[in-house]
């Protein structure tokens, strides 16, 4: 009975085995291309940092743009109220 595995356990084992095989294949391909693991990790970190920076800059720019429009609307309201 201990040799019998449920379908889920066999599926999990195959998934882990497939993941390890894929990781080994990717590592072998990277090595064939002359890329060291540390280089790949640094490149990924740089990409994520750049993406995060661009996203933050876009958010700040949009906020600044909205703030400027709100200021202009307030200025127009005051001007219309005075005249």
PDB file of N, CA, C and O in Angstrom:
ATOM      1  N   UNK A   1       0.816  -1.198   0.000  1.00  0.00           N
ATOM      2  CA  UNK A   1       0.000   0.000   0.000  1.00  0.00           C
ATOM      3  C   UNK A   1       0.856   1.257   0.000  1.00  0.00           C
ATOM      4  O   UNK A   1       0.448   2.282  -0.546  1.00  0.00           O
ATOM      5  N   UNK A   2       2.036   1.193   0.604  1.00  0.00           N
ATOM      6  CA  UNK A   2       2.895   2.355   0.626  1.00  0.00           C
ATOM      7  C   UNK A   2       3.463   2.664  -0.760  1.00  0.00           C
ATOM      8  O   UNK A   2       3.870   3.795  -1.029  1.00  0.00           O
ATOM      9  N   UNK A   3       3.491   1.649  -1.647  1.00  0.00           N
ATOM     10  CA  UNK A   3       3.969   1.877  -3.011  1.00  0.00           C
ATOM     11  C   UNK A   3       2.937   2.569  -3.879  1.00  0.00           C
ATOM     12  O   UNK A   3       3.283   3.172  -4.895  1.00  0.00           O
ATOM     13  N   UNK A   4       1.669   2.488  -3.488  1.00  0.00           N
ATOM     14  CA  UNK A   4       0.603   3.120  -4.256  1.00  0.00           C
ATOM     15  C   UNK A   4       0.607   4.619  -3.977  1.00  0.00           C
ATOM     16  O   UNK A   4       0.565   5.059  -2.828  1.00  0.00           O
ATOM     17  N   UNK A   5       0.658   5.371  -5.038  1.00  0.00           N
ATOM     18  CA  UNK A   5       0.610   6.828  -4.892  1.00  0.00           C
ATOM     19  C   UNK A   5      -0.681   7.316  -5.513  1.00  0.00           C
ATOM     20  O   UNK A   5      -1.151   6.768  -6.510  1.00  0.00           O
ATOM     21  N   UNK A   6      -1.243   8.334  -4.925  1.00  0.00           N
ATOM     22  CA  UNK A   6      -2.456   8.894  -5.506  1.00  0.00           C
ATOM     23  C   UNK A   6      -2.096   9.625  -6.785  1.00  0.00           C
ATOM     24  O   UNK A   6      -0.927   9.916  -7.039  1.00  0.00           O
ATOM     25  N   UNK A   7      -3.095   9.916  -7.576  1.00  0.00           N
ATOM     26  CA  UNK A   7      -2.876  10.629  -8.835  1.00  0.00           C
ATOM     27  C   UNK A   7      -2.237  11.987  -8.620  1.00  0.00           C
ATOM     28  O   UNK A   7      -1.375  12.401  -9.395  1.00  0.00           O
ATOM     29  N   UNK A   8      -2.660  12.688  -7.564  1.00  0.00           N
ATOM     30  CA  UNK A   8      -2.103  14.013  -7.275  1.00  0.00           C
ATOM     31  C   UNK A   8      -0.627  13.929  -6.914  1.00  0.00           C
ATOM     32  O   UNK A   8       0.167  14.764  -7.348  1.00  0.00           O
ATOM     33  N   UNK A   9      -0.253  12.925  -6.123  1.00  0.00           N
ATOM     34  CA  UNK A   9       1.153  12.777  -5.747  1.00  0.00           C
ATOM     35  C   UNK A   9       2.012  12.484  -6.967  1.00  0.00           C
ATOM     36  O   UNK A   9       3.103  13.038  -7.103  1.00  0.00           O
ATOM     37  N   UNK A  10       1.528  11.612  -7.863  1.00  0.00           N
ATOM     38  CA  UNK A  10       2.287  11.305  -9.081  1.00  0.00           C
ATOM     39  C   UNK A  10       2.393  12.549  -9.967  1.00  0.00           C
ATOM     40  O   UNK A  10       3.430  12.808 -10.577  1.00  0.00           O
ATOM     41  N   UNK A  11       1.311  13.301 -10.025  1.00  0.00           N
ATOM     42  CA  UNK A  11       1.298  14.523 -10.839  1.00  0.00           C
ATOM     43  C   UNK A  11       2.297  15.548 -10.290  1.00  0.00           C
ATOM     44  O   UNK A  11       3.031  16.177 -11.052  1.00  0.00           O
ATOM     45  N   UNK A  12       2.318  15.711  -8.955  1.00  0.00           N
ATOM     46  CA  UNK A  12       3.264  16.632  -8.325  1.00  0.00           C
ATOM     47  C   UNK A  12       4.707  16.210  -8.596  1.00  0.00           C
ATOM     48  O   UNK A  12       5.569  17.040  -8.884  1.00  0.00           O
ATOM     49  N   UNK A  13       4.953  14.891  -8.496  1.00  0.00           N
ATOM     50  CA  UNK A  13       6.298  14.384  -8.737  1.00  0.00           C
ATOM     51  C   UNK A  13       6.727  14.640 -10.180  1.00  0.00           C
ATOM     52  O   UNK A  13       7.872  15.014 -10.433  1.00  0.00           O
ATOM     53  N   UNK A  14       5.810  14.438 -11.123  1.00  0.00           N
ATOM     54  CA  UNK A  14       6.123  14.697 -12.528  1.00  0.00           C
ATOM     55  C   UNK A  14       6.339  16.191 -12.774  1.00  0.00           C
ATOM     56  O   UNK A  14       7.209  16.579 -13.553  1.00  0.00           O
ATOM     57  N   UNK A  15       5.550  17.015 -12.111  1.00  0.00           N
ATOM     58  CA  UNK A  15       5.700  18.460 -12.263  1.00  0.00           C
ATOM     59  C   UNK A  15       7.058  18.913 -11.736  1.00  0.00           C
ATOM     60  O   UNK A  15       7.730  19.723 -12.374  1.00  0.00           O
ATOM     61  N   UNK A  16       7.469  18.396 -10.577  1.00  0.00           N
ATOM     62  CA  UNK A  16       8.782  18.747 -10.037  1.00  0.00           C
ATOM     63  C   UNK A  16       9.884  18.258 -10.959  1.00  0.00           C
ATOM     64  O   UNK A  16      10.855  18.971 -11.211  1.00  0.00           O
ATOM     65  N   UNK A  17       9.730  17.038 -11.463  1.00  0.00           N
ATOM     66  CA  UNK A  17      10.733  16.466 -12.352  1.00  0.00           C
ATOM     67  C   UNK A  17      10.832  17.300 -13.636  1.00  0.00           C
ATOM     68  O   UNK A  17      11.928  17.571 -14.126  1.00  0.00           O
ATOM     69  N   UNK A  18       9.687  17.698 -14.169  1.00  0.00           N
ATOM     70  CA  UNK A  18       9.680  18.519 -15.381  1.00  0.00           C
ATOM     71  C   UNK A  18      10.323  19.884 -15.119  1.00  0.00           C
ATOM     72  O   UNK A  18      11.062  20.403 -15.955  1.00  0.00           O
ATOM     73  N   UNK A  19      10.034  20.452 -13.960  1.00  0.00           N
ATOM     74  CA  UNK A  19      10.607  21.758 -13.620  1.00  0.00           C
ATOM     75  C   UNK A  19      12.125  21.669 -13.493  1.00  0.00           C
ATOM     76  O   UNK A  19      12.844  22.554 -13.957  1.00  0.00           O
ATOM     77  N   UNK A  20      12.608  20.601 -12.867  1.00  0.00           N
ATOM     78  CA  UNK A  20      14.053  20.430 -12.732  1.00  0.00           C
ATOM     79  C   UNK A  20      14.713  20.216 -14.096  1.00  0.00           C
ATOM     80  O   UNK A  20      15.791  20.746 -14.362  1.00  0.00           O
ATOM     81  N   UNK A  21      14.053  19.435 -14.955  1.00  0.00           N
ATOM     82  CA  UNK A  21      14.587  19.218 -16.304  1.00  0.00           C
ATOM     83  C   UNK A  21      14.639  20.526 -17.084  1.00  0.00           C
ATOM     84  O   UNK A  21      15.614  20.802 -17.784  1.00  0.00           O
ATOM     85  N   UNK A  22      13.589  21.325 -16.962  1.00  0.00           N
ATOM     86  CA  UNK A  22      13.554  22.612 -17.656  1.00  0.00           C
ATOM     87  C   UNK A  22      14.634  23.541 -17.123  1.00  0.00           C
ATOM     88  O   UNK A  22      15.313  24.215 -17.897  1.00  0.00           O
ATOM     89  N   UNK A  23      14.795  23.580 -15.812  1.00  0.00           N
ATOM     90  CA  UNK A  23      15.831  24.431 -15.219  1.00  0.00           C
ATOM     91  C   UNK A  23      17.217  24.008 -15.692  1.00  0.00           C
ATOM     92  O   UNK A  23      18.063  24.854 -15.981  1.00  0.00           O
ATOM     93  N   UNK A  24      17.449  22.698 -15.770  1.00  0.00           N
ATOM     94  CA  UNK A  24      18.743  22.208 -16.251  1.00  0.00           C
ATOM     95  C   UNK A  24      18.959  22.576 -17.712  1.00  0.00           C
ATOM     96  O   UNK A  24      20.064  22.944 -18.108  1.00  0.00           O
ATOM     97  N   UNK A  25      17.900  22.475 -18.514  1.00  0.00           N
ATOM     98  CA  UNK A  25      18.011  22.829 -19.929  1.00  0.00           C
ATOM     99  C   UNK A  25      18.297  24.316 -20.109  1.00  0.00           C
ATOM    100  O   UNK A  25      19.115  24.699 -20.946  1.00  0.00           O
ATOM    101  N   UNK A  26      17.631  25.143 -19.333  1.00  0.00           N
ATOM    102  CA  UNK A  26      17.851  26.593 -19.417  1.00  0.00           C
ATOM    103  C   UNK A  26      19.276  26.934 -18.989  1.00  0.00           C
ATOM    104  O   UNK A  26      19.936  27.764 -19.614  1.00  0.00           O
ATOM    105  N   UNK A  27      19.746  26.294 -17.924  1.00  0.00           N
ATOM    106  CA  UNK A  27      21.113  26.539 -17.461  1.00  0.00           C
ATOM    107  C   UNK A  27      22.129  26.109 -18.513  1.00  0.00           C
ATOM    108  O   UNK A  27      23.118  26.803 -18.748  1.00  0.00           O
ATOM    109  N   UNK A  28      21.881  24.959 -19.147  1.00  0.00           N
ATOM    110  CA  UNK A  28      22.788  24.484 -20.192  1.00  0.00           C
ATOM    111  C   UNK A  28      22.784  25.441 -21.382  1.00  0.00           C
ATOM    112  O   UNK A  28      23.838  25.733 -21.947  1.00  0.00           O
ATOM    113  N   UNK A  29      21.617  25.923 -21.760  1.00  0.00           N
ATOM    114  CA  UNK A  29      21.529  26.868 -22.872  1.00  0.00           C
ATOM    115  C   UNK A  29      22.261  28.159 -22.531  1.00  0.00           C
ATOM    116  O   UNK A  29      23.000  28.698 -23.356  1.00  0.00           O
ATOM    117  N   UNK A  30      22.056  28.653 -21.313  1.00  0.00           N
ATOM    118  CA  UNK A  30      22.752  29.867 -20.884  1.00  0.00           C
ATOM    119  C   UNK A  30      24.256  29.681 -20.901  1.00  0.00           C
ATOM    120  O   UNK A  30      24.992  30.574 -21.324  1.00  0.00           O
ATOM    121  N   UNK A  31      24.716  28.525 -20.444  1.00  0.00           N
ATOM    122  CA  UNK A  31      26.156  28.249 -20.452  1.00  0.00           C
ATOM    123  C   UNK A  31      26.675  28.191 -21.884  1.00  0.00           C
ATOM    124  O   UNK A  31      27.769  28.679 -22.170  1.00  0.00           O
ATOM    125  N   UNK A  32      25.895  27.597 -22.781  1.00  0.00           N
ATOM    126  CA  UNK A  32      26.305  27.515 -24.189  1.00  0.00           C
ATOM    127  C   UNK A  32      26.393  28.905 -24.814  1.00  0.00           C
ATOM    128  O   UNK A  32      27.201  29.140 -25.712  1.00  0.00           O
ATOM    129  N   UNK A  33      25.568  29.809 -24.340  1.00  0.00           N
ATOM    130  CA  UNK A  33      25.576  31.184 -24.861  1.00  0.00           C
ATOM    131  C   UNK A  33      26.639  32.036 -24.167  1.00  0.00           C
ATOM    132  O   UNK A  33      26.812  33.209 -24.498  1.00  0.00           O
ATOM    133  N   UNK A  34      27.350  31.445 -23.205  1.00  0.00           N
ATOM    134  CA  UNK A  34      28.414  32.163 -22.521  1.00  0.00           C
ATOM    135  C   UNK A  34      27.936  33.011 -21.364  1.00  0.00           C
ATOM    136  O   UNK A  34      28.638  33.918 -20.917  1.00  0.00           O
ATOM    137  N   UNK A  35      26.753  32.721 -20.884  1.00  0.00           N
ATOM    138  CA  UNK A  35      26.192  33.511 -19.804  1.00  0.00           C
ATOM    139  C   UNK A  35      26.357  32.769 -18.488  1.00  0.00           C
ATOM    140  O   UNK A  35      25.974  31.604 -18.376  1.00  0.00           O
ATOM    141  N   UNK A  36      26.913  33.422 -17.517  1.00  0.00           N
ATOM    142  CA  UNK A  36      27.036  32.835 -16.192  1.00  0.00           C
ATOM    143  C   UNK A  36      25.768  33.125 -15.407  1.00  0.00           C
ATOM    144  O   UNK A  36      25.097  34.122 -15.677  1.00  0.00           O
ATOM    145  N   UNK A  37      25.420  32.278 -14.437  1.00  0.00           N
ATOM    146  CA  UNK A  37      24.207  32.521 -13.646  1.00  0.00           C
ATOM    147  C   UNK A  37      24.193  33.907 -12.999  1.00  0.00           C
ATOM    148  O   UNK A  37      23.148  34.556 -12.962  1.00  0.00           O
ATOM    149  N   UNK A  38      25.322  34.362 -12.495  1.00  0.00           N
ATOM    150  CA  UNK A  38      25.348  35.672 -11.847  1.00  0.00           C
ATOM    151  C   UNK A  38      25.036  36.781 -12.851  1.00  0.00           C
ATOM    152  O   UNK A  38      24.413  37.782 -12.498  1.00  0.00           O
ATOM    153  N   UNK A  39      25.469  36.605 -14.100  1.00  0.00           N
ATOM    154  CA  UNK A  39      25.175  37.583 -15.145  1.00  0.00           C
ATOM    155  C   UNK A  39      23.687  37.620 -15.431  1.00  0.00           C
ATOM    156  O   UNK A  39      23.099  38.692 -15.575  1.00  0.00           O
ATOM    157  N   UNK A  40      23.081  36.447 -15.511  1.00  0.00           N
ATOM    158  CA  UNK A  40      21.648  36.371 -15.785  1.00  0.00           C
ATOM    159  C   UNK A  40      20.846  37.011 -14.660  1.00  0.00           C
ATOM    160  O   UNK A  40      19.882  37.733 -14.913  1.00  0.00           O
ATOM    161  N   UNK A  41      21.241  36.749 -13.428  1.00  0.00           N
ATOM    162  CA  UNK A  41      20.533  37.325 -12.282  1.00  0.00           C
ATOM    163  C   UNK A  41      20.694  38.836 -12.274  1.00  0.00           C
ATOM    164  O   UNK A  41      19.729  39.560 -12.028  1.00  0.00           O
ATOM    165  N   UNK A  42      21.891  39.318 -12.539  1.00  0.00           N
ATOM    166  CA  UNK A  42      22.124  40.769 -12.574  1.00  0.00           C
ATOM    167  C   UNK A  42      21.305  41.417 -13.679  1.00  0.00           C
ATOM    168  O   UNK A  42      20.752  42.499 -13.485  1.00  0.00           O
ATOM    169  N   UNK A  43      21.220  40.768 -14.836  1.00  0.00           N
ATOM    170  CA  UNK A  43      20.438  41.313 -15.949  1.00  0.00           C
ATOM    171  C   UNK A  43      18.960  41.376 -15.582  1.00  0.00           C
ATOM    172  O   UNK A  43      18.287  42.359 -15.890  1.00  0.00           O
ATOM    173  N   UNK A  44      18.452  40.338 -14.928  1.00  0.00           N
ATOM    174  CA  UNK A  44      17.052  40.324 -14.504  1.00  0.00           C
ATOM    175  C   UNK A  44      16.792  41.413 -13.478  1.00  0.00           C
ATOM    176  O   UNK A  44      15.784  42.115 -13.565  1.00  0.00           O
ATOM    177  N   UNK A  45      17.681  41.565 -12.509  1.00  0.00           N
ATOM    178  CA  UNK A  45      17.527  42.613 -11.501  1.00  0.00           C
ATOM    179  C   UNK A  45      17.530  43.992 -12.135  1.00  0.00           C
ATOM    180  O   UNK A  45      16.737  44.855 -11.757  1.00  0.00           O
ATOM    181  N   UNK A  46      18.423  44.204 -13.101  1.00  0.00           N
ATOM    182  CA  UNK A  46      18.491  45.500 -13.787  1.00  0.00           C
ATOM    183  C   UNK A  46      17.193  45.772 -14.536  1.00  0.00           C
ATOM    184  O   UNK A  46      16.673  46.887 -14.501  1.00  0.00           O
ATOM    185  N   UNK A  47      16.668  44.750 -15.216  1.00  0.00           N
ATOM    186  CA  UNK A  47      15.420  44.908 -15.967  1.00  0.00           C
ATOM    187  C   UNK A  47      14.276  45.266 -15.015  1.00  0.00           C
ATOM    188  O   UNK A  47      13.499  46.178 -15.295  1.00  0.00           O
ATOM    189  N   UNK A  48      14.173  44.548 -13.890  1.00  0.00           N
ATOM    190  CA  UNK A  48      13.104  44.825 -12.936  1.00  0.00           C
ATOM    191  C   UNK A  48      13.245  46.210 -12.334  1.00  0.00           C
ATOM    192  O   UNK A  48      12.249  46.908 -12.151  1.00  0.00           O
ATOM    193  N   UNK A  49      14.462  46.615 -12.025  1.00  0.00           N
ATOM    194  CA  UNK A  49      14.687  47.948 -11.454  1.00  0.00           C
ATOM    195  C   UNK A  49      14.289  49.025 -12.455  1.00  0.00           C
ATOM    196  O   UNK A  49      13.633  50.002 -12.094  1.00  0.00           O
ATOM    197  N   UNK A  50      14.690  48.846 -13.719  1.00  0.00           N
ATOM    198  CA  UNK A  50      14.360  49.828 -14.748  1.00  0.00           C
ATOM    199  C   UNK A  50      12.843  49.923 -14.924  1.00  0.00           C
ATOM    200  O   UNK A  50      12.296  51.021 -15.025  1.00  0.00           O
ATOM    201  N   UNK A  51      12.161  48.764 -14.960  1.00  0.00           N
ATOM    202  CA  UNK A  51      10.709  48.753 -15.120  1.00  0.00           C
ATOM    203  C   UNK A  51      10.033  49.462 -13.949  1.00  0.00           C
ATOM    204  O   UNK A  51       9.106  50.248 -14.144  1.00  0.00           O
ATOM    205  N   UNK A  52      10.502  49.180 -12.725  1.00  0.00           N
ATOM    206  CA  UNK A  52       9.937  49.820 -11.537  1.00  0.00           C
ATOM    207  C   UNK A  52      10.154  51.329 -11.592  1.00  0.00           C
ATOM    208  O   UNK A  52       9.247  52.094 -11.261  1.00  0.00           O
ATOM    209  N   UNK A  53      11.342  51.767 -12.004  1.00  0.00           N
ATOM    210  CA  UNK A  53      11.656  53.191 -12.092  1.00  0.00           C
ATOM    211  C   UNK A  53      10.754  53.873 -13.124  1.00  0.00           C
ATOM    212  O   UNK A  53      10.225  54.955 -12.869  1.00  0.00           O
ATOM    213  N   UNK A  54      10.576  53.238 -14.296  1.00  0.00           N
ATOM    214  CA  UNK A  54       9.725  53.820 -15.330  1.00  0.00           C
ATOM    215  C   UNK A  54       8.287  53.936 -14.855  1.00  0.00           C
ATOM    216  O   UNK A  54       7.618  54.937 -15.108  1.00  0.00           O
ATOM    217  N   UNK A  55       7.816  52.898 -14.160  1.00  0.00           N
ATOM    218  CA  UNK A  55       6.443  52.916 -13.655  1.00  0.00           C
ATOM    219  C   UNK A  55       6.271  54.041 -12.638  1.00  0.00           C
ATOM    220  O   UNK A  55       5.278  54.766 -12.678  1.00  0.00           O
ATOM    221  N   UNK A  56       7.229  54.188 -11.731  1.00  0.00           N
ATOM    222  CA  UNK A  56       7.154  55.238 -10.713  1.00  0.00           C
ATOM    223  C   UNK A  56       7.178  56.615 -11.378  1.00  0.00           C
ATOM    224  O   UNK A  56       6.412  57.500 -10.999  1.00  0.00           O
ATOM    225  N   UNK A  57       8.056  56.798 -12.370  1.00  0.00           N
ATOM    226  CA  UNK A  57       8.160  58.079 -13.065  1.00  0.00           C
ATOM    227  C   UNK A  57       6.848  58.405 -13.776  1.00  0.00           C
ATOM    228  O   UNK A  57       6.385  59.545 -13.741  1.00  0.00           O
ATOM    229  N   UNK A  58       6.254  57.407 -14.418  1.00  0.00           N
ATOM    230  CA  UNK A  58       4.981  57.612 -15.108  1.00  0.00           C
ATOM    231  C   UNK A  58       3.897  58.020 -14.119  1.00  0.00           C
ATOM    232  O   UNK A  58       3.109  58.923 -14.401  1.00  0.00           O
ATOM    233  N   UNK A  59       3.850  57.365 -12.967  1.00  0.00           N
ATOM    234  CA  UNK A  59       2.865  57.695 -11.940  1.00  0.00           C
ATOM    235  C   UNK A  59       3.056  59.124 -11.436  1.00  0.00           C
ATOM    236  O   UNK A  59       2.085  59.866 -11.289  1.00  0.00           O
ATOM    237  N   UNK A  60       4.299  59.512 -11.171  1.00  0.00           N
ATOM    238  CA  UNK A  60       4.586  60.866 -10.687  1.00  0.00           C
ATOM    239  C   UNK A  60       4.213  61.907 -11.732  1.00  0.00           C
ATOM    240  O   UNK A  60       3.668  62.960 -11.401  1.00  0.00           O
ATOM    241  N   UNK A  61       4.506  61.610 -12.989  1.00  0.00           N
ATOM    242  CA  UNK A  61       4.185  62.551 -14.062  1.00  0.00           C
ATOM    243  C   UNK A  61       2.674  62.734 -14.170  1.00  0.00           C
ATOM    244  O   UNK A  61       2.188  63.855 -14.319  1.00  0.00           O
ATOM    245  N   UNK A  62       1.931  61.622 -14.093  1.00  0.00           N
ATOM    246  CA  UNK A  62       0.466  61.701 -14.187  1.00  0.00           C
ATOM    247  C   UNK A  62      -0.081  62.498 -13.010  1.00  0.00           C
ATOM    248  O   UNK A  62      -0.983  63.317 -13.184  1.00  0.00           O
ATOM    249  N   UNK A  63       0.454  62.266 -11.817  1.00  0.00           N
ATOM    250  CA  UNK A  63      -0.001  62.992 -10.632  1.00  0.00           C
ATOM    251  C   UNK A  63       0.280  64.489 -10.783  1.00  0.00           C
ATOM    252  O   UNK A  63      -0.568  65.318 -10.454  1.00  0.00           O
ATOM    253  N   UNK A  64       1.454  64.828 -11.273  1.00  0.00           N
ATOM    254  CA  UNK A  64       1.817  66.232 -11.475  1.00  0.00           C
ATOM    255  C   UNK A  64       0.884  66.885 -12.490  1.00  0.00           C
ATOM    256  O   UNK A  64       0.454  68.023 -12.304  1.00  0.00           O
ATOM    257  N   UNK A  65       0.575  66.166 -13.555  1.00  0.00           N
ATOM    258  CA  UNK A  65      -0.306  66.668 -14.606  1.00  0.00           C
ATOM    259  C   UNK A  65      -1.704  66.934 -14.032  1.00  0.00           C
ATOM    260  O   UNK A  65      -2.294  67.981 -14.299  1.00  0.00           O
ATOM    261  N   UNK A  66      -2.234  65.989 -13.245  1.00  0.00           N
ATOM    262  CA  UNK A  66      -3.554  66.163 -12.634  1.00  0.00           C
ATOM    263  C   UNK A  66      -3.550  67.338 -11.661  1.00  0.00           C
ATOM    264  O   UNK A  66      -4.509  68.109 -11.615  1.00  0.00           O
ATOM    265  N   UNK A  67      -2.495  67.475 -10.897  1.00  0.00           N
ATOM    266  CA  UNK A  67      -2.390  68.575  -9.939  1.00  0.00           C
ATOM    267  C   UNK A  67      -2.385  69.921 -10.668  1.00  0.00           C
ATOM    268  O   UNK A  67      -3.029  70.874 -10.227  1.00  0.00           O
ATOM    269  N   UNK A  68      -1.659  69.993 -11.777  1.00  0.00           N
ATOM    270  CA  UNK A  68      -1.591  71.238 -12.547  1.00  0.00           C
ATOM    271  C   UNK A  68      -2.975  71.612 -13.084  1.00  0.00           C
ATOM    272  O   UNK A  68      -3.372  72.776 -13.027  1.00  0.00           O
ATOM    273  N   UNK A  69      -3.714  70.616 -13.611  1.00  0.00           N
ATOM    274  CA  UNK A  69      -5.053  70.897 -14.123  1.00  0.00           C
ATOM    275  C   UNK A  69      -6.000  71.341 -13.017  1.00  0.00           C
ATOM    276  O   UNK A  69      -6.825  72.230 -13.227  1.00  0.00           O
ATOM    277  N   UNK A  70      -5.890  70.738 -11.857  1.00  0.00           N
ATOM    278  CA  UNK A  70      -6.723  71.138 -10.731  1.00  0.00           C
ATOM    279  C   UNK A  70      -6.404  72.581 -10.346  1.00  0.00           C
ATOM    280  O   UNK A  70      -7.313  73.358 -10.054  1.00  0.00           O
ATOM    281  N   UNK A  71      -5.136  72.941 -10.345  1.00  0.00           N
ATOM    282  CA  UNK A  71      -4.722  74.310 -10.028  1.00  0.00           C
ATOM    283  C   UNK A  71      -5.296  75.294 -11.059  1.00  0.00           C
ATOM    284  O   UNK A  71      -5.774  76.368 -10.696  1.00  0.00           O
ATOM    285  N   UNK A  72      -5.247  74.924 -12.332  1.00  0.00           N
ATOM    286  CA  UNK A  72      -5.789  75.803 -13.381  1.00  0.00           C
ATOM    287  C   UNK A  72      -7.298  75.967 -13.234  1.00  0.00           C
ATOM    288  O   UNK A  72      -7.816  77.069 -13.419  1.00  0.00           O
ATOM    289  N   UNK A  73      -8.013  74.890 -12.906  1.00  0.00           N
ATOM    290  CA  UNK A  73      -9.466  74.988 -12.712  1.00  0.00           C
ATOM    291  C   UNK A  73      -9.789  75.908 -11.533  1.00  0.00           C
ATOM    292  O   UNK A  73     -10.703  76.730 -11.607  1.00  0.00           O
ATOM    293  N   UNK A  74      -9.035  75.761 -10.460  1.00  0.00           N
ATOM    294  CA  UNK A  74      -9.250  76.606  -9.288  1.00  0.00           C
ATOM    295  C   UNK A  74      -8.984  78.072  -9.630  1.00  0.00           C
ATOM    296  O   UNK A  74      -9.720  78.958  -9.197  1.00  0.00           O
ATOM    297  N   UNK A  75      -7.941  78.318 -10.400  1.00  0.00           N
ATOM    298  CA  UNK A  75      -7.614  79.683 -10.814  1.00  0.00           C
ATOM    299  C   UNK A  75      -8.763  80.270 -11.648  1.00  0.00           C
ATOM    300  O   UNK A  75      -9.156  81.417 -11.437  1.00  0.00           O
ATOM    301  N   UNK A  76      -9.303  79.486 -12.593  1.00  0.00           N
ATOM    302  CA  UNK A  76     -10.424  79.960 -13.417  1.00  0.00           C
ATOM    303  C   UNK A  76     -11.653  80.255 -12.566  1.00  0.00           C
ATOM    304  O   UNK A  76     -12.328  81.263 -12.777  1.00  0.00           O
ATOM    305  N   UNK A  77     -11.948  79.377 -11.601  1.00  0.00           N
ATOM    306  CA  UNK A  77     -13.104  79.603 -10.726  1.00  0.00           C
ATOM    307  C   UNK A  77     -12.960  80.912  -9.955  1.00  0.00           C
ATOM    308  O   UNK A  77     -13.909  81.688  -9.848  1.00  0.00           O
ATOM    309  N   UNK A  78     -11.778  81.145  -9.426  1.00  0.00           N
ATOM    310  CA  UNK A  78     -11.549  82.383  -8.678  1.00  0.00           C
ATOM    311  C   UNK A  78     -11.693  83.598  -9.590  1.00  0.00           C
ATOM    312  O   UNK A  78     -12.289  84.605  -9.208  1.00  0.00           O
ATOM    313  N   UNK A  79     -11.150  83.496 -10.780  1.00  0.00           N
ATOM    314  CA  UNK A  79     -11.200  84.602 -11.735  1.00  0.00           C
ATOM    315  C   UNK A  79     -12.651  84.894 -12.140  1.00  0.00           C
ATOM    316  O   UNK A  79     -13.052  86.055 -12.224  1.00  0.00           O
ATOM    317  N   UNK A  80     -13.435  83.837 -12.392  1.00  0.00           N
ATOM    318  CA  UNK A  80     -14.828  84.023 -12.769  1.00  0.00           C
ATOM    319  C   UNK A  80     -15.637  84.602 -11.608  1.00  0.00           C
ATOM    320  O   UNK A  80     -16.541  85.413 -11.810  1.00  0.00           O
ATOM    321  N   UNK A  81     -15.306  84.179 -10.410  1.00  0.00           N
ATOM    322  CA  UNK A  81     -16.023  84.658  -9.234  1.00  0.00           C
ATOM    323  C   UNK A  81     -15.743  86.130  -8.986  1.00  0.00           C
ATOM    324  O   UNK A  81     -16.630  86.857  -8.539  1.00  0.00           O
ATOM    325  N   UNK A  82     -14.533  86.582  -9.266  1.00  0.00           N
ATOM    326  CA  UNK A  82     -14.154  87.972  -9.041  1.00  0.00           C
ATOM    327  C   UNK A  82     -14.795  88.906 -10.061  1.00  0.00           C
ATOM    328  O   UNK A  82     -15.012  90.084  -9.777  1.00  0.00           O
ATOM    329  N   UNK A  83     -15.096  88.389 -11.234  1.00  0.00           N
ATOM    330  CA  UNK A  83     -15.647  89.269 -12.287  1.00  0.00           C
ATOM    331  C   UNK A  83     -17.072  89.038 -12.502  1.00  0.00           C
ATOM    332  O   UNK A  83     -17.683  89.691 -13.347  1.00  0.00           O
TER     333      UNK A  83
END
